[in-house]
Amino acid sequence: KFKRNSESYATELLHTKINHFHLLLHQIKICSFLSCFFVFNHIFLRVKLFCSMQE
């Protein structure tokens, strides 16, 4: 009986670890997407500014 309990505890622990990992991956994806967006936005504004100064 004790062995089965420890096994179910281990699988539960594994599942929570996997869930945390998935959440972490999701957050990393969102962060990278946002940083890419900000970098592109920054470059776009710089180019726009540069072009307007050239005129």
Helices and strands as residue ranges (DSSP letters): H 2-54
